[in-house]
Structure formats: C-alpha cells, structure tokens
C-alpha cells in the first residue's frame, strides 16, 4: 500500500456539531469520491454522541469492500473493527 491510502477534503464544517468530508480510497479509481458525515451531539455528563454516516450511493465497489465481500468468491466476510 502507498503512504496515502484515502484522499478527501472538508466540504462542510460546523464546529463543534458537524463535519462533512469527501472520502476516496486510492485503489478504487473508477468511482467518484463519496462522503463521510460526522454529527456530534452533546450527551449526558459532559460526553458526546458521535454519529458517523458513510454515504455509499453510486459506489458499488466501495460498498462491497465495506461490507466485506471478497472479489473472487462474492461471499461476505465479517468485518472487525478494533
């Protein structure tokens, strides 16, 4: 993998409530960048609730990879985030 694997730019910022940015993995060249939206809401006891929305509309290759579908088998594999 190259040093930079995902490119993007901030397209909306409303600190400290919301951040919207483009998101494009460099290994997928045939799709336009998608968007990731970070919505930040105050919660009880000084904590916050973070809602991350990754819009995959019109991005079938990225959607398959996010779902963990292997290219050769077409089967979904579990994704683990640690």
Beta strands, then each sheet from edge to edge (+ up, - down):
strand 1: 6-7
strand 2: 10-14
strand 3: 18-25
strand 4: 34-42
strand 5: 48-55
sheet 1: 1+ 3- 2+
sheet 2: 1+ 3- 4+ 5-
end
